[in-house]
Amino acid sequence: LRILDGAIALFCAVGGVEPQSETVWRQANKYNVPRIAFVNKMDRTGADFYNVLDMIKNRLGANPVPIVLPIGSGEMFNGLIDLIRMEAIIYTQDDGSKFEYSDIPSDMQKDAEKWRLHLLEEVASYDEHLMEKYLEGVKILPDEIKDAVRKATIDGSMIPTLCGSAFKNKGVQRTLDAVIDFLPSPVDVGDVKGYDIDDNSKEVKRKPLDDEPFSALAFKIMTDPYVGRLSFIRVYSGKITAGEKIYNPNSGKDE
């Protein structure tokens, strides 16, 4: 979690917030990792998107804000309502490979309007400019909503919540769009802080740019029977090329 710029928190539509979800959530809070939530397994019997929203709010003390609503659940789950654009995404094939945009089903219009209002209220309470537009009854554009949700996600005051069925590839496309729309890039996260290798009391900053000195964190070591020892690294600044020697401050040696 320490090396992530953003995360997708996965929840089961039937089980909701499980004990391991709480543990990982606390760790993500500790490292200030912005996150979006994905309620998976909407195609399972007993799936309840709204119950999971309540559990995230009550058990994790978070502020989940739906960006989409499910159309149906269990075997009847066949699409989503996009609350930002106010349109339906209907899956025309069971494996989720084909979908089309259409009008919101009439029986879900009231629900969609209620949750759209909730989204607008959350966005307006976060952004003063949008608050003025909201109070004056001026239409808030989709891009304005996205910008405000992005800022609120990055500072941790909002958890955009999506749903779908990963097994059937439904809702996954919209969630990948949400990663781009709402989660931060390294530039949004900004400079990383570290300590001078010759003087531990001196703090040093590195910008996330190619022409900065190289700095990275090896966060996982794995042994592969064919390749040998693999080190997974998160690069914070600069760049690395094959065959280059990198100084390891823990051992005091080049590797």
Summary of the structure (lengths in Angstrom):
residues: 255
radius of gyration: 21.6
end to end distance: 25.1
largest distance: 67.5
contacts: 716
relative contact order: 0.13
helix: 33%
strand: 28%
